[in-house]
Amino acid sequence: MVHQIHTYADLRKQLHDDLRIQHPEWVQPNGESPLCDSYEARLMKTLQSLNQSKRYGFSDRRQLEQPQA
């Protein structure tokens, strides 16, 4: 089934669900999944970095690392 992703919340929910479906061995008997949680956190961190880069007009990560003149 194809889902439309419109927001970061939609994307996060889709990732949450898909990881648990694709990797049931990662889900503990109590329903928790530290590995899935880690992937979700990494995604959110990456999206935040991309959003900040876009907001400040950086098109390339290397621009972020160059010293200011």
C-alpha positions as CSV (number, residue, x, y, z in Angstrom):
1,M,0.0,0.0,0.0
2,V,1.3,3.4,-1.0
3,H,0.9,6.2,1.6
4,Q,1.0,9.9,0.8
5,I,3.5,11.8,2.9
6,H,2.6,15.4,3.5
7,T,4.4,16.4,6.7
8,Y,7.4,15.4,8.8
9,A,4.9,13.8,11.2
10,D,3.6,11.6,8.4
11,L,7.1,10.6,7.4
12,R,8.0,9.8,10.9
13,K,4.9,7.7,11.4
14,Q,5.5,5.9,8.1
15,L,9.1,5.1,9.1
16,H,7.9,4.0,12.6
17,D,5.4,1.6,11.1
18,D,7.5,0.3,8.2
19,L,10.6,-0.5,10.4
20,R,8.5,-2.5,12.7
21,I,6.8,-4.4,9.8
22,Q,10.1,-5.0,8.0
23,H,12.1,-5.9,11.1
24,P,9.8,-7.7,13.6
25,E,12.9,-9.1,15.2
26,W,13.8,-5.6,16.4
27,V,10.6,-5.3,18.4
28,Q,10.7,-6.5,22.0
29,P,7.9,-8.5,23.5
30,N,6.7,-5.3,25.3
31,G,6.4,-3.5,21.9
32,E,9.4,-1.3,22.4
33,S,12.1,-1.2,19.8
34,P,15.3,0.8,20.8
35,L,16.8,0.1,17.3
36,C,13.7,1.5,15.5
37,D,13.7,4.5,17.9
38,S,17.3,5.1,17.0
39,Y,16.6,5.2,13.3
40,E,13.7,7.5,13.9
41,A,15.8,9.9,15.9
42,R,18.5,9.9,13.3
43,L,16.0,10.7,10.6
44,M,14.7,13.7,12.6
45,K,18.2,14.9,13.3
46,T,19.0,14.7,9.5
47,L,15.7,16.5,8.6
48,Q,16.4,19.3,11.1
49,S,19.9,19.7,9.7
50,L,18.6,19.9,6.1
51,N,15.9,22.3,7.2
52,Q,18.5,24.6,8.8
53,S,20.8,24.4,5.8
54,K,17.9,25.3,3.5
55,R,16.8,28.2,5.8
56,Y,20.2,29.7,5.8
57,G,20.7,29.2,2.1
58,F,23.4,26.5,2.2
59,S,23.1,24.2,-0.7
60,D,26.1,22.1,0.3
61,R,27.2,20.8,3.7
62,R,30.8,21.8,2.9
63,Q,29.6,25.5,3.0
64,L,28.6,25.0,6.6
65,E,32.1,23.8,7.5
66,Q,34.0,26.6,5.8
67,P,35.3,29.3,8.2
68,Q,33.7,32.7,8.1
69,A,35.9,35.4,6.6
